Amino acid sequence: MSGTGEPRVRYEKDGQVARVTLDRPEVLNAMDVRTHEELAEIWDDVEADDDVRVAVLTGAGDRAFSVGQDLRERARLDREGVPRSTFGSRGQPGWPRLTDRFDLSKPVVARVHGYALGGGFELALACDLVIASEQAVFALPEARLGLVPGAGGAFRLARQAPLKVAMGYLLTGRRMTAGTALGLGLVNEVVPHDRLDACVAEWTADLLRSAPLAVRAIKEAVLRSVDMPLEEAFTASFAWEQRRRGSLDAVEGPRAFAEGRDPVWRGR
């Protein structure tokens, strides 16, 4: 990993699941420059490692998923004359960050407990699935700090929630409970804290039961077509779908069903 000293992010592989843990619980997993540099290397590895099929992103400790940007570091960088960031991470350490890493083909599951604020909420919005504890709290407080939710929060929240609702949260920085986030469709499931790990395990097991090329083809097709006219989406070309269509797995699924057995996916 980049830098010296203790890493900011723990990265472990458990079979076909990559576990990515923001590991600064003493500052509620706030993300500094080094955190972003380490995360960039991790997401590169997740995509490159054929044995990894699912990534789970979470925060260390029992208080926060992440409270977003390390504002103490940002204040120091301002004093040093380092240019302020705006929308997207181009030109910033760790680019492309998960929030604008649009070619990550494998599913990422956010495991959220406690605060998911600012860039932490933006990370969750960028994940494919979000499993939250009842104690999860979401917010984009940037407007209250003279900032903008530049890691995609302004864009994704307005796409994933009704516009008036999104504008209310974006312009005021109001906090959102896990139950409200569930009602808005921003999370997949909300469970008691003591059930959170089991629930995440259930979702990852279901993802691993699905054919890896089919998962990647579906993810690419959905995310690339979401703003296309429907007719254009049907005629668009998707790289992962071309791979799936010509794969051994496309034959294995129907064959296993006809033979009354579980499929054995090869991922090719």
N, C-alpha and C positions, 0 to 999 in steps of 0.2 A: 504494500500500500504506500501511497505518497506520504512524504513527511517523516518526521521522527517522533519518538515517544509513543505513548499509548494511542492506539487507533480510536478514531471517533465512531467507527461503525464496526459491529461484529458481523462477520460473514461466515456462515456454516452451511454445509451441505448434508442433508439427511436423506439419503437415497436419491430420489428424483426431485426433491424439494430443496430449494435454496432459501435459507433463512437470513434475512437482512435486518439487523437491529441497530437503530440509531442509539448510540451508547454514551449519552451525556446526561444522565438523569439528574445530576446536580444543577443543571440549568434547563431542566424540563426538555431535554433533547433538542435545544436550539441548534440551528445549523450554521456553522461558520464556514469560511472558505475551505478549510481542510476537510470538513465533512463532505462538501460537494465534490472535492477532488477524489476522495476515497469512494464515494458512491459511483462516480463515473467509471472507475475501474471495475467496480462490482457489477454494474449493469452490462458492461462489455463482456464480462466473464459469463454472466447468466445467459446472454444471447449466444455466446460462442460454444458453451459446453453442451454437447449433444445429450449428456446424461441428465441435465437439468430440464425439467418440464414445467415447473411451477415455482414462482418466487413468492415468499410471504414477507411483507414489510411491516415492522412494528417498532415501538420505542421501548427502551429499557426503563425499569422502575415502575412504580404503581401510580404515578401522578399524571403522566403525559405521553401521548403518541409523539408529538412535537409541537412546540410553540412557534415554529417557523424560524425566520431569520434571527441570527444572533445580533440583537440591536446594539449591544455594547461594542461588539467588533465593528458594526456599521458606523457607530459614532466615532470610533478611533480612525477608521478609514476616511471619514469625512474630514477630520482634523488634519489628516495627512494628504488631503487633496485627491484621493482616489475617486475617479468618476463614479457617480451614482448609477445604479442599474435602472432599467425600465422593463418593458414587457419582453419576456423571453430571456434565455441565458446565453445567447450568442456573445462571444467575447468575454464571458465570465468564466472563472475557474469551474471545472467540472462539466463544461458544455459538451454534448447536450445533456442537460439534467433530465430526470425522469419526466418532468412536466412538459418538456418539449422534445422528448426522444420518441418520435412518432413511428420509428421502424422497429421497436422492440416487439418481437412476434410472440413471445411467451406470456401467458397470463400472470398478472401480479395481483396478489390478494393483500389488502390492507387489514391488519389486525389493530383495531383502535380501542384504547382504554385511556380515559382521562382527557386532557386537553389536546385538541387538534386545531390549532389556531394559525392564522396567517399561512405561511408556507407549509405548515403541517397539514392544514385542511386542503391546500392545493395539491400536496402529494397524494392524499386520499382520493381527491377528485380525479387524479390521473391514473389511479389503479383501476383494474377491471372489475374487481369485486371488493366490497368493504364489509367487514364483519366488526360490529361494535359492541362494547359492553354498555350496560345501562348507565354507566357513569361517564360515557363519552360526551364531550362538549365540543361543538364545532363553531368556528367564527372566522371571518375575514375582517380584522380590525384595522386594516391599513389606513382607511380614511381618517381614523381618529389620530393617526400618527403622522399625517402629512405624506403618506405613501400611497402606492397603488398595489393591488394584488397582481403583481407582474409575472408570477409563475403560473399563469393560466387561470387563476381564480375568477377574474372578471369574465373570461371567455367560457370556461367550463360550467360555472354555476348558472350562467344565463342559458346554457344549452341543456343542463340536466334538471333544472327546476323551472317552474313558470316564471316568466320575465318579471312581473311585478314583485313576486316573492323574492327573486334573486336581487333585484334592485334594492329592495328594502334592507336585505342583509348587507349588500355591498356598500351602500351609501351611509349606513349607520354603524356598522361594525357590531350589530347585535349578535348575541350568542344563540345557538341553536342546540336543543337537547337531542339526544340520540333518538328519542321517539319521534320528534319532529322531522329529523333527517330521514328516518324510515318512512314516515308518511309522505315525504316529498320524493321518495325513490332514490335518495342519495346513498343509502346503504342497503345491503341485501338482507341483513338480519341483525337483530339486537337481542342480546342475551345477558343474564347475570354474569358478573365478573368471573365467578368460579366456573362458569360454563364456556368462557370465551375460547380457551385453547381447544377444548373438545369440539366446539362448533367450527373453528377454523380447520381442524383436522378432518371433519366431515366434508367440508367443501373441497379441501385439497384432494381428499380421496376420490371424490366424484370427478374432479378434473383429471386425475391420473387414470381413471377408468375410461375416459374419453380418448379417442385416437389423437395422438399428438399433432399429426399433420392437419386433421380436421379442425382441432382447436385453433391452430395458427391461421388456417385459411378463413375460418369464421371471424376471428378477431380482426384480421386485416380487412376483410370485406365489410364488416360492420363499421369500423372506424373510418375507412376511406369513403364509404358511400353515404354516411349519415347526412351530409349536406348536398348530395346529388339528387337531381330529379329521379324519381323511381324508374322511369324508362331507361335513363342513362346507367343506373346502377346494374340493371339486368344485362347490359351489353358491355360493361367495363371489364377490363382484364385484371385479374388479381394473381400475383406471382405465386403465393402460397397455395391458391386453389389449383393452379396448373400443376404444382408438385403433388398435391393430394390426389388429383384426378388420375395421374399416371403412376400412383404408388402401389406397392404391394398391400398396404393397409386398406386401400379402397376395395380390394378384392377380399381381404381377410374378414372384414366386418360382415358382409352378407354371407360368406361361406360359414363363418362361425355360428351365425344365427341359424342357418339351414341345418347345421350339424348338431345344434343344441349344446354348444360349449361356449366358454368365454373366449373372446378374441385374444390373440397374442400380437400386440402391436410392435412393429419394427421401426416405425418412424421414418420409413423411406419407401 
